Amino acid sequence: MTSHSAFERILEPSGRADPYPLFAELRKTPVARQEDGTYVVSTYREIVELLHDPRVSSDRRNRLSTDEAPDMTPSFIGLDPPEHDRLRRLAVRHFGPPHSPGTVDGLRPACLRLTTELIDGIAGKRRADLVDEVAYPLPVAMICRLLGVPEEDEPQFHAWADQIIETLGPGEEDRAERERERQAVGLKLEGYLAGLAEDRRRQPGEDMLSGFITYRGPEGGMTPQEVVSTAVLLLIAGHETTINLIANGMLTLLRHPDQLERLRAEPGLIVPAVEELLRYEPPVQLVSSRVALADITIAGTTIPAGSPIVLALAAGSRDPAHGPDPDRFDPCRARNEHLGFGGGVHYCFGAPLARIEAQIVLAELVRRLRRPRLLADPPPYRPSPVLRGPRHLLIEYDGVDPA
């Protein structure tokens, strides 16, 4: 792969602050073959088509060469139907409708309470890092509470999750090394969760982990390995993406002070505003874990069986063929269909929780911070081109209104 391809430049750290001109360049070739044989798909219609195509596999075992062993037990995000469907059904049973319809909505009071505490924590100052002091602690605490991770273990768990996230991403150069790193950290996280699961097996609680362990239905239940792999997935996916959604969201609002003021005046706009943020600055920019199970012809290009596929979700959501004026941030955008949570059988499991968290946190920051302004623009970004968001978001403000 030459460093001249638009996709290669998107992967480079120098492209992190503003990858959108590069995504526009990428869209000129809707299906672009890279030198390593990866096919990058960047237009909305084609991405949606592949997200729903059963010939596109998410199972990493279909990608590994024969001398590579798969690392952790695959979670349902890394499986295809019917295995995927069985495990996802067992997981969603303890999270959402029809069996647990009130679980996510029931978290609103706890989410608001924690948000209030975090914003109160920066009230005596005039400067804050919104990532470290608000955007990170909230989703971590919420997903740990849901799953049943003790509060004192949250920092250790977050360090592991961070290390795993930084090993994700497309590109061949250091893939073997990244696989080894992910395996080492993954085993620590799996070991920790296996211990926690053992505690719940002896003494079940009201949390999701207990539900995974104790439930047996017509399809049986989760094996001990499946309990752990599902918990690993939900712990990592359940907070890393939401941190980015909140941080990217606040960054965007601070760059559009007129929209921030409008949101302060019309708090009800927070619901469409979060949908627009998911389109305009999505926390998940690329899906890099797919492989073609058969030859697939799309947009005049044939992707040969066995080829890795990258879906550039962030490029698709800003495709001018899909919606007007896509590079403008417009919280009142009509018919806002975006790829912020992916699509198809792997549509984001935690989307309902991420939406609630972002709506509550962003609404409270907008309502309570007096004259907030950025201290560094662009802010420093996290290394990952896949889960893209600010590493820090330093702001200055004139004070904090009471809750």
C-alpha positions as CSV (number, residue, x, y, z in Angstrom):
1,M,0.0,0.0,0.0
2,T,1.6,3.3,-0.9
3,S,1.3,6.2,1.4
4,H,-0.3,8.1,-1.5
5,S,-3.7,6.4,-1.3
6,A,-6.4,8.4,0.3
7,F,-7.2,5.4,2.6
8,E,-3.5,5.2,3.8
9,R,-3.6,8.9,4.6
10,I,-6.8,8.4,6.6
11,L,-4.9,5.8,8.7
12,E,-1.9,8.1,9.4
13,P,-2.0,10.1,12.6
14,S,-1.7,13.3,10.6
15,G,-5.2,12.7,9.2
16,R,-6.9,12.3,12.5
17,A,-7.9,15.9,13.2
18,D,-9.9,16.2,9.9
19,P,-10.2,13.1,7.8
20,Y,-13.3,14.3,6.0
21,P,-11.5,15.8,2.9
22,L,-9.8,12.4,2.6
23,F,-13.1,10.6,2.9
24,A,-14.4,12.8,0.1
25,E,-11.4,11.8,-2.1
26,L,-12.0,8.2,-1.2
27,R,-15.7,8.4,-2.4
28,K,-14.5,9.2,-5.9
29,T,-13.8,5.4,-6.2
30,P,-16.7,3.9,-4.3
31,V,-14.9,0.5,-4.1
32,A,-11.1,1.0,-4.0
33,R,-8.6,-1.9,-4.0
34,Q,-5.6,-1.3,-1.8
35,E,-2.1,-2.7,-2.5
36,D,-2.5,-5.3,0.3
37,G,-5.7,-6.7,-1.4
38,T,-8.2,-4.9,1.0
39,Y,-11.2,-3.4,-0.6
40,V,-12.4,-0.1,0.9
41,V,-16.1,0.8,0.3
42,S,-17.0,4.5,0.9
43,T,-20.4,5.4,-0.6
44,Y,-23.6,5.2,1.4
45,R,-25.6,2.9,-0.9
46,E,-22.8,0.4,-1.4
47,I,-22.0,0.3,2.4
48,V,-25.7,-0.4,3.3
49,E,-25.8,-3.1,0.6
50,L,-22.7,-4.9,2.1
51,L,-23.9,-4.5,5.7
52,H,-26.9,-6.6,4.7
53,D,-25.1,-9.1,2.4
54,P,-24.8,-12.6,3.9
55,R,-21.7,-13.1,1.6
56,V,-19.9,-10.6,3.8
57,S,-18.5,-12.3,6.9
58,S,-17.7,-10.8,10.3
59,D,-16.0,-13.9,11.6
60,R,-12.3,-13.3,12.1
61,R,-11.6,-17.0,11.7
62,N,-12.4,-16.6,8.0
63,R,-9.6,-14.1,7.7
64,L,-6.8,-15.8,9.6
65,S,-4.1,-17.6,7.7
66,T,-3.8,-21.3,8.5
67,D,-0.8,-20.8,10.8
68,E,-2.5,-18.1,12.9
69,A,-4.7,-19.2,15.8
70,P,-7.7,-17.1,16.8
71,D,-7.1,-15.3,20.1
72,M,-10.0,-14.8,22.4
73,T,-13.3,-16.8,22.1
74,P,-15.2,-14.8,19.5
75,S,-18.0,-12.6,20.8
76,F,-21.2,-12.2,18.7
77,I,-19.8,-9.1,16.9
78,G,-17.2,-11.5,15.4
79,L,-19.6,-14.2,14.4
80,D,-22.0,-14.8,11.5
81,P,-25.6,-16.1,11.6
82,P,-26.8,-18.5,13.0
83,E,-24.2,-18.5,15.8
84,H,-24.3,-14.7,16.0
85,D,-28.1,-14.6,16.2
86,R,-28.3,-17.2,19.0
87,L,-25.7,-15.3,21.2
88,R,-27.1,-11.9,20.5
89,R,-30.6,-13.1,21.4
90,L,-29.3,-14.5,24.7
91,A,-27.5,-11.2,25.4
92,V,-30.3,-8.8,24.4
93,R,-32.7,-10.8,26.6
94,H,-31.2,-9.0,29.7
95,F,-30.9,-5.6,28.0
96,G,-33.9,-4.7,25.9
97,P,-37.3,-5.6,24.5
98,P,-39.2,-7.8,24.6
99,H,-37.9,-9.5,27.8
100,S,-36.3,-6.5,29.5
101,P,-38.1,-3.5,28.0
102,G,-37.4,-1.1,30.9
103,T,-33.7,-1.8,31.5
104,V,-32.1,1.0,29.5
105,D,-34.8,3.6,30.2
106,G,-34.5,2.7,33.9
107,L,-30.9,3.9,33.8
108,R,-31.9,7.6,33.0
109,P,-32.1,8.7,36.7
110,A,-28.7,7.1,37.5
111,C,-27.2,8.7,34.3
112,L,-28.5,12.1,35.2
113,R,-27.4,11.8,38.8
114,L,-23.8,10.8,37.8
115,T,-23.7,13.6,35.1
116,T,-24.7,16.1,37.7
117,E,-22.0,14.9,40.1
118,L,-19.3,15.1,37.3
119,I,-20.3,18.6,36.3
120,D,-20.5,19.7,39.9
121,G,-16.9,18.4,40.1
122,I,-15.7,21.0,37.7
123,A,-17.8,23.9,39.1
124,G,-15.1,25.4,41.3
125,K,-12.7,25.8,38.3
126,R,-12.5,27.9,35.2
127,R,-10.8,25.2,33.0
128,A,-11.5,21.5,32.6
129,D,-10.7,18.5,30.4
130,L,-14.1,17.3,29.3
131,V,-12.8,13.9,28.3
132,D,-11.0,13.0,31.6
133,E,-13.6,14.7,33.8
134,V,-16.9,14.0,32.1
135,A,-17.0,12.0,28.8
136,Y,-14.8,9.1,30.1
137,P,-16.1,8.5,33.7
138,L,-19.8,8.5,32.8
139,P,-20.1,5.7,30.2
140,V,-17.5,3.5,32.1
141,A,-19.6,3.8,35.3
142,M,-22.8,3.1,33.4
143,I,-21.7,-0.1,31.6
144,C,-19.9,-1.4,34.7
145,R,-23.1,-0.9,36.7
146,L,-25.1,-2.7,34.1
147,L,-22.8,-5.7,33.9
148,G,-21.9,-5.8,37.6
149,V,-18.3,-4.7,37.7
150,P,-17.3,-3.4,41.1
151,E,-16.6,0.3,41.2
152,E,-13.1,-0.1,42.5
153,D,-12.1,-2.2,39.5
154,E,-13.2,0.4,36.9
155,P,-9.7,2.0,36.4
156,Q,-8.0,-1.3,35.8
157,F,-10.7,-2.4,33.4
158,H,-10.5,0.8,31.4
159,A,-6.7,0.5,31.0
160,W,-7.2,-2.9,29.4
161,A,-10.0,-1.7,27.2
162,D,-7.9,1.2,26.0
163,Q,-5.0,-1.2,25.1
164,I,-7.3,-3.5,23.1
165,I,-8.9,-0.5,21.2
166,E,-5.4,0.7,20.1
167,T,-4.7,-2.6,18.5
168,L,-7.8,-2.5,16.3
169,G,-7.7,-1.2,12.7
170,P,-6.9,-2.1,9.1
171,G,-3.5,-2.3,7.5
172,E,-1.1,-5.2,7.1
173,E,2.2,-3.7,8.2
174,D,2.1,-4.5,11.9
175,R,-1.0,-6.7,12.0
176,A,0.8,-9.7,13.6
177,E,2.3,-7.6,16.3
178,R,-1.1,-6.0,17.0
179,E,-2.8,-9.4,17.1
180,R,-0.2,-10.5,19.8
181,E,-0.7,-7.4,21.9
182,R,-4.5,-7.8,21.7
183,Q,-4.2,-11.4,22.7
184,A,-2.1,-10.6,25.7
185,V,-4.4,-7.9,27.1
186,G,-7.5,-9.8,26.1
187,L,-6.4,-12.8,28.2
188,K,-6.0,-10.5,31.2
189,L,-9.5,-9.0,30.7
190,E,-11.0,-12.5,30.1
191,G,-9.3,-13.8,33.3
192,Y,-10.7,-11.0,35.3
193,L,-14.2,-11.4,33.9
194,A,-14.1,-15.2,34.4
195,G,-13.3,-14.6,38.1
196,L,-16.2,-12.1,38.3
197,A,-18.5,-14.6,36.5
198,E,-17.5,-17.3,39.0
199,D,-18.5,-15.0,41.9
200,R,-21.9,-14.4,40.2
201,R,-22.4,-18.1,39.6
202,R,-22.1,-18.7,43.4
203,Q,-24.1,-15.6,44.3
204,P,-26.2,-14.2,41.4
205,G,-27.3,-10.5,41.5
206,E,-29.5,-8.3,39.5
207,D,-26.8,-7.4,36.9
208,M,-26.5,-8.6,33.2
209,L,-23.6,-10.9,34.0
210,S,-25.7,-12.8,36.5
211,G,-28.4,-13.0,33.8
212,F,-26.0,-14.4,31.2
213,I,-24.9,-17.1,33.7
214,T,-28.3,-18.2,35.1
215,Y,-30.6,-18.0,32.1
216,R,-31.6,-21.3,30.4
217,G,-34.2,-21.2,27.6
218,P,-35.3,-23.2,24.6
219,E,-31.9,-22.6,22.9
220,G,-30.1,-23.4,26.2
221,G,-27.9,-20.7,27.7
222,M,-24.4,-19.2,27.3
223,T,-21.4,-21.5,27.9
224,P,-18.8,-20.1,30.4
225,Q,-16.6,-19.0,27.5
226,E,-19.6,-17.2,25.8
227,V,-20.5,-15.4,29.1
228,V,-16.9,-14.0,29.2
229,S,-16.6,-13.1,25.5
230,T,-20.0,-11.3,25.6
231,A,-19.0,-9.4,28.7
232,V,-15.7,-8.4,27.1
233,L,-17.5,-7.1,24.1
234,L,-20.1,-5.1,26.0
235,L,-17.6,-3.6,28.4
236,I,-15.3,-2.4,25.6
237,A,-18.0,-1.4,23.0
238,G,-20.2,-0.1,25.8
239,H,-18.0,2.7,26.8
240,E,-15.2,3.4,24.2
241,T,-17.7,4.5,21.5
242,T,-19.8,6.6,23.9
243,I,-16.7,8.5,25.2
244,N,-16.0,9.5,21.6
245,L,-19.7,10.4,20.9
246,I,-19.8,12.8,23.9
247,A,-16.3,14.3,23.2
248,N,-16.9,14.7,19.4
249,G,-20.4,16.1,20.2
250,M,-19.1,18.8,22.6
251,L,-16.3,19.7,20.3
252,T,-18.8,20.1,17.4
253,L,-21.1,22.3,19.5
254,L,-18.2,24.5,20.7
255,R,-17.2,25.0,17.1
256,H,-20.8,26.0,16.3
257,P,-21.7,28.4,19.1
258,D,-24.9,29.5,17.3
259,Q,-26.2,25.9,17.5
260,L,-25.0,25.5,21.1
261,E,-27.0,28.6,22.0
262,R,-30.0,27.3,20.1
263,L,-29.8,24.0,22.0
264,R,-29.6,25.9,25.3
265,A,-32.8,27.8,24.4
266,E,-34.6,24.7,23.0
267,P,-33.5,21.7,25.1
268,G,-35.9,19.4,23.1
269,L,-33.5,19.7,20.1
270,I,-31.0,17.4,21.9
271,V,-32.6,14.3,20.4
272,P,-32.1,15.3,16.7
273,A,-28.8,16.9,17.6
274,V,-27.4,13.6,18.8
275,E,-28.6,11.9,15.6
276,E,-26.8,14.6,13.6
277,L,-23.6,14.2,15.6
278,L,-23.7,10.4,14.9
279,R,-23.8,11.3,11.2
280,Y,-21.5,14.3,11.2
281,E,-18.7,13.1,13.6
282,P,-19.4,9.4,14.2
283,P,-17.4,7.7,17.0
284,V,-16.9,4.6,14.7
285,Q,-15.4,5.7,11.5
286,L,-14.4,2.4,9.8
287,V,-15.5,-1.2,10.1
288,S,-12.4,-3.2,9.3
289,S,-13.3,-6.7,10.3
290,R,-15.2,-8.0,7.2
291,V,-14.2,-10.6,4.6
292,A,-15.9,-11.7,1.3
293,L,-17.1,-15.3,1.5
294,A,-17.7,-15.3,-2.3
295,D,-17.0,-13.1,-5.3
296,I,-19.2,-9.9,-4.8
297,T,-19.7,-7.4,-7.6
298,I,-20.7,-4.0,-6.4
299,A,-20.5,-0.5,-8.1
300,G,-18.9,-2.2,-11.1
301,T,-16.1,-3.8,-9.1
302,T,-15.7,-7.5,-8.2
303,I,-14.4,-8.1,-4.7
304,P,-12.9,-11.6,-4.9
305,A,-13.7,-14.3,-2.3
306,G,-11.3,-14.2,0.7
307,S,-10.6,-10.4,0.3
308,P,-10.7,-8.2,3.5
309,I,-13.3,-5.5,3.2
310,V,-13.3,-2.1,5.1
311,L,-16.6,-0.2,5.3
312,A,-15.8,3.6,5.6
313,L,-19.0,4.5,7.6
314,A,-17.9,8.1,8.2
315,A,-17.5,8.6,4.4
316,G,-20.9,7.0,3.7
317,S,-22.7,9.2,6.2
318,R,-21.4,12.3,4.4
319,D,-22.1,11.0,0.9
320,P,-23.6,13.9,-1.1
321,A,-25.5,11.3,-3.2
322,H,-27.4,10.3,0.0
323,G,-28.3,13.7,1.5
324,P,-27.9,17.4,0.7
325,D,-25.1,19.6,2.1
326,P,-23.5,16.7,4.0
327,D,-20.5,18.6,5.4
328,R,-22.8,21.1,7.2
329,F,-23.7,20.4,10.9
330,D,-27.5,20.7,11.0
331,P,-29.3,19.4,14.1
332,C,-32.6,19.9,12.4
333,R,-31.7,17.9,9.3
334,A,-34.8,16.2,7.8
335,R,-34.7,12.4,7.2
336,N,-31.4,11.9,8.9
337,E,-30.4,8.4,8.0
338,H,-26.8,7.8,9.1
339,L,-24.4,4.9,9.6
340,G,-23.4,6.0,13.1
341,F,-24.5,2.7,14.6
342,G,-23.7,0.6,11.5
343,G,-26.5,-1.6,10.1
344,G,-27.6,-5.1,9.3
345,V,-27.4,-8.0,11.8
346,H,-24.5,-6.2,13.5
347,Y,-26.4,-2.9,14.1
348,C,-25.0,-1.5,17.4
349,F,-26.3,-3.6,20.3
350,G,-25.8,-0.7,22.8
351,A,-27.3,2.1,20.6
352,P,-30.3,2.8,23.0
353,L,-27.9,3.3,25.9
354,A,-25.4,5.4,23.9
355,R,-28.2,7.7,22.8
356,I,-29.5,8.2,26.3
357,E,-26.0,8.9,27.7
358,A,-25.1,11.4,25.0
359,Q,-28.5,13.2,25.2
360,I,-28.3,13.6,29.0
361,V,-24.6,14.6,29.2
362,L,-24.6,17.0,26.2
363,A,-27.8,18.6,27.3
364,E,-26.5,19.2,30.9
365,L,-23.1,20.5,29.7
366,V,-24.9,23.0,27.3
367,R,-27.4,24.0,30.0
368,R,-24.9,24.4,32.9
369,L,-21.6,25.7,31.5
370,R,-21.4,29.5,31.2
371,R,-19.7,30.7,28.0
372,P,-17.6,27.5,27.3
373,R,-14.8,27.9,24.8
374,L,-12.1,25.6,23.4
375,L,-8.5,26.0,24.5
376,A,-7.0,23.8,21.8
377,D,-8.5,23.4,18.3
378,P,-7.9,20.8,17.0
379,P,-7.5,18.9,20.2
380,P,-5.1,16.0,20.5
381,Y,-6.7,12.8,19.1
382,R,-6.5,9.2,20.2
383,P,-4.3,7.1,17.9
384,S,-7.1,4.8,16.5
385,P,-8.5,5.7,13.1
386,V,-11.3,3.3,13.7
387,L,-12.7,4.7,17.0
388,R,-11.9,8.3,16.4
389,G,-12.2,10.9,19.1
390,P,-10.3,13.5,21.1
391,R,-7.8,12.2,23.8
392,H,-8.4,15.5,25.7
393,L,-10.9,18.3,25.3
394,L,-9.6,21.3,27.2
395,I,-12.1,24.1,27.7
396,E,-12.4,27.4,29.5
397,Y,-15.7,28.7,31.0
398,D,-17.0,31.5,33.2
399,G,-18.7,29.3,35.7
400,V,-21.2,26.4,36.1
401,D,-24.9,27.0,36.8
402,P,-26.4,25.0,39.6
403,A,-28.1,21.7,38.7
